[in-house]
Amino acid sequence: MRSDHECKKENEVGVELKYCEHCGSLWVRERGAGTVYCDKCQPKVADLPAPKVKPRRPILPVHPHTAVEDHEFEIGVDDSKDFEAAGGVA
């Protein structure tokens, strides 16, 4: 019984459920295969021209800081409102 089980493992092939990155249909491929297009779309994609521009690392847009003119920021010191505990428990 044990040798029969080992023999089955040799003949087994792992598969994955994959969607085609061209048409979106679902298909089954062998596990670890690098194909991303179904058999129907593979010839269509092979005929497409190669991209002209090499993909670059994405760069986030940077804008200058907003300047606010004619604005004065004042910190007033008011001794009547000291930061003391209001009799509560901390």
Backbone as JSON, one array per atom type, in Angstrom:
{
  "sequence": "MRSDHECKKENEVGVELKYCEHCGSLWVRERGAGTVYCDKCQPKVADLPAPKVKPRRPILPVHPHTAVEDHEFEIGVDDSKDFEAAGGVA",
  "N": [[0.83, -1.19, 0.0], [1.95, 1.18, 0.71], [3.94, 1.63, -1.25], [2.35, 2.01, -3.45], [1.18, 4.47, -2.88], [3.42, 6.16, -2.94], [4.1, 5.98, -5.63], [1.97, 7.27, -6.86], [2.47, 9.91, -6.08], [4.67, 10.59, -7.66], [3.52, 10.81, -10.17], [1.78, 12.88, -9.91], [0.7, 16.22, -10.64], [0.96, 19.53, -9.77], [-1.45, 22.14, -9.89], [-2.6, 25.47, -10.66], [-5.16, 27.92, -10.26], [-5.66, 30.48, -12.48], [-6.01, 33.83, -13.71], [-6.35, 35.25, -16.93], [-4.22, 37.78, -17.96], [-4.79, 39.32, -20.09], [-7.38, 38.91, -21.31], [-8.92, 38.28, -19.11], [-10.14, 35.87, -18.49], [-10.65, 32.79, -16.67], [-8.33, 30.17, -16.09], [-6.49, 27.08, -15.91], [-3.24, 26.45, -14.83], [0.0, 24.85, -14.82], [1.57, 24.39, -11.69], [3.86, 26.84, -10.67], [4.53, 27.61, -13.22], [5.37, 30.28, -15.37], [3.57, 31.54, -17.02], [1.24, 34.03, -17.97], [-0.84, 34.52, -19.59], [-3.7, 33.15, -21.24], [-4.06, 30.24, -23.41], [-5.42, 31.04, -25.67], [-4.99, 33.81, -25.86], [-2.24, 34.06, -25.95], [-0.92, 34.05, -28.59], [-1.89, 36.51, -29.57], [-0.87, 38.42, -27.81], [1.83, 38.07, -28.22], [2.2, 39.29, -30.66], [2.07, 41.97, -30.09], [3.67, 45.21, -29.98], [6.87, 45.91, -28.43], [7.21, 47.74, -25.35], [8.03, 51.23, -25.56], [9.2, 52.96, -23.7], [11.19, 52.43, -20.89], [10.04, 51.04, -17.86], [9.95, 53.08, -14.98], [10.91, 53.84, -11.59], [8.21, 54.76, -9.52], [7.46, 58.2, -8.93], [6.52, 60.42, -6.49], [4.4, 63.3, -6.67], [5.67, 66.51, -5.82], [4.87, 69.41, -4.21], [5.4, 72.93, -3.7], [5.58, 74.37, -0.39], [2.73, 75.86, 1.12], [2.48, 79.28, 1.43], [1.52, 81.64, 3.78], [0.66, 84.88, 3.76], [0.85, 88.0, 5.54], [-0.04, 87.19, 8.07], [-0.17, 86.91, 11.46], [1.08, 85.11, 14.1], [0.43, 84.68, 17.39], [1.41, 83.94, 20.65], [-0.08, 84.09, 23.56], [0.53, 84.76, 26.98], [-1.18, 83.8, 29.71], [-1.59, 84.26, 32.96], [-3.66, 83.69, 34.67], [-4.85, 81.31, 34.05], [-3.59, 78.7, 34.91], [-2.05, 75.55, 34.34], [-3.26, 73.31, 36.18], [-4.08, 70.51, 38.2], [-7.47, 69.61, 38.33], [-8.5, 68.74, 40.71], [-9.09, 66.16, 40.24], [-8.34, 62.69, 39.63], [-5.3, 61.51, 38.4]],
  "CA": [[0.0, 0.0, 0.0], [2.82, 2.33, 0.8], [4.61, 1.84, -2.53], [1.33, 2.53, -4.35], [1.04, 5.88, -2.54], [4.61, 6.85, -3.44], [4.01, 5.99, -7.08], [1.02, 8.31, -7.22], [3.1, 11.21, -5.9], [5.53, 10.85, -8.8], [2.7, 11.13, -11.34], [0.93, 14.04, -9.64], [1.14, 17.52, -11.11], [0.23, 20.6, -9.09], [-2.0, 23.15, -10.79], [-3.08, 26.7, -10.04], [-6.19, 28.65, -10.97], [-5.06, 31.75, -12.87], [-6.79, 34.61, -14.66], [-5.56, 35.75, -18.04], [-3.99, 39.21, -17.79], [-5.22, 40.02, -21.31], [-8.84, 38.88, -21.48], [-9.57, 38.15, -17.81], [-10.78, 34.58, -18.29], [-9.98, 31.89, -15.73], [-7.79, 28.96, -16.66], [-5.66, 26.31, -15.0], [-1.87, 26.28, -15.31], [0.84, 24.03, -13.97], [2.12, 25.16, -10.58], [5.21, 27.33, -10.88], [4.73, 28.1, -14.58], [5.35, 31.74, -15.37], [2.66, 32.08, -18.03], [0.2, 34.89, -17.41], [-1.9, 34.63, -20.6], [-4.29, 31.87, -21.62], [-3.6, 29.75, -24.71], [-6.1, 31.8, -26.72], [-4.42, 35.16, -25.94], [-0.78, 34.02, -26.09], [-0.47, 34.55, -29.9], [-2.26, 37.92, -29.71], [0.06, 39.22, -27.0], [3.16, 37.95, -28.82], [2.25, 40.21, -31.79], [2.09, 43.36, -29.64], [5.02, 45.78, -29.97], [7.51, 46.07, -27.12], [7.05, 49.12, -24.86], [9.11, 52.13, -25.97], [9.82, 53.56, -22.52], [11.44, 51.48, -19.81], [9.35, 51.45, -16.64], [10.8, 53.68, -13.95], [10.38, 53.83, -10.24], [7.23, 55.85, -9.41], [7.88, 59.38, -8.19], [5.37, 61.15, -5.99], [4.5, 64.73, -6.97], [6.03, 67.34, -4.68], [4.47, 70.79, -4.42], [6.0, 73.82, -2.7], [4.75, 74.63, 0.78], [1.84, 77.0, 1.01], [2.91, 80.41, 2.25], [0.42, 82.51, 4.18], [1.21, 86.21, 3.99], [0.11, 88.92, 6.41], [-0.67, 86.46, 9.17], [0.67, 86.92, 12.65], [0.74, 84.08, 15.07], [0.86, 85.15, 18.7], [1.15, 83.08, 21.8], [-0.25, 84.95, 24.74], [0.72, 84.11, 28.27], [-2.25, 84.22, 30.62], [-1.25, 83.67, 34.25], [-4.85, 83.33, 35.44], [-5.27, 79.94, 33.71], [-2.46, 77.79, 35.0], [-2.39, 74.14, 34.1], [-3.22, 72.57, 37.43], [-5.09, 69.45, 38.28], [-8.75, 70.14, 38.76], [-8.99, 67.96, 41.82], [-9.37, 64.81, 39.78], [-7.26, 61.73, 39.79], [-4.62, 61.35, 37.12]],
  "C": [[0.87, 1.25, 0.0], [3.5, 2.63, -0.54], [3.62, 2.4, -3.55], [1.15, 4.03, -4.13], [2.22, 6.7, -3.07], [4.59, 6.94, -4.96], [3.06, 7.07, -7.56], [1.63, 9.7, -7.08], [4.0, 11.56, -7.08], [4.73, 11.32, -10.01], [1.83, 12.37, -11.12], [1.56, 15.32, -10.17], [0.3, 18.57, -10.4], [-0.24, 21.64, -10.09], [-2.49, 24.34, -9.98], [-4.2, 27.28, -10.9], [-5.65, 30.05, -11.23], [-6.03, 32.49, -13.77], [-5.86, 35.14, -15.72], [-5.43, 37.26, -17.89], [-4.31, 40.01, -19.04], [-6.74, 40.07, -21.41], [-9.59, 38.71, -20.17], [-10.23, 36.81, -17.56], [-9.97, 33.73, -17.31], [-9.5, 30.65, -16.46], [-6.87, 28.3, -15.65], [-4.28, 26.16, -15.63], [-1.11, 25.4, -14.34], [1.49, 24.9, -12.91], [3.56, 25.56, -10.88], [5.47, 27.82, -12.3], [4.58, 29.61, -14.58], [4.4, 32.35, -16.38], [1.56, 32.89, -17.37], [-0.96, 35.09, -18.39], [-2.41, 33.24, -20.95], [-3.8, 31.49, -23.02], [-4.22, 30.53, -25.86], [-5.45, 33.18, -26.93], [-2.92, 35.17, -26.17], [-0.31, 34.5, -27.47], [-0.77, 36.03, -30.11], [-1.25, 38.82, -29.0], [1.47, 39.18, -27.6], [3.32, 38.93, -29.99], [2.31, 41.67, -31.37], [3.51, 43.91, -29.66], [5.55, 45.91, -28.55], [7.32, 47.51, -26.66], [8.27, 49.96, -25.2], [9.88, 52.67, -24.77], [10.01, 52.48, -21.47], [10.68, 51.95, -18.57], [10.33, 51.98, -15.6], [10.15, 53.51, -12.59], [9.37, 54.98, -10.12], [7.74, 56.98, -8.52], [6.63, 60.13, -7.76], [5.51, 62.64, -6.32], [4.79, 65.52, -5.7], [5.69, 68.78, -5.03], [5.16, 71.67, -3.38], [5.03, 74.05, -1.54], [3.9, 75.87, 0.56], [2.31, 78.09, 1.96], [1.7, 81.29, 2.53], [1.03, 83.87, 4.53], [0.29, 87.02, 4.89], [-0.65, 88.19, 7.51], [0.31, 86.45, 10.33], [0.17, 85.87, 13.62], [1.31, 84.51, 16.41], [0.5, 84.12, 19.75], [1.08, 84.0, 23.01], [-0.08, 84.16, 26.02], [-0.31, 84.68, 29.23], [-2.01, 83.51, 31.94], [-2.48, 83.22, 35.03], [-5.29, 81.9, 35.16], [-4.05, 79.03, 33.71], [-2.95, 76.36, 34.78], [-2.2, 73.38, 35.39], [-4.28, 71.49, 37.38], [-6.36, 70.02, 38.86], [-9.34, 69.3, 39.88], [-9.32, 66.54, 41.45], [-8.16, 63.9, 40.0], [-6.6, 61.55, 38.42], [-4.22, 59.93, 36.89]]
}
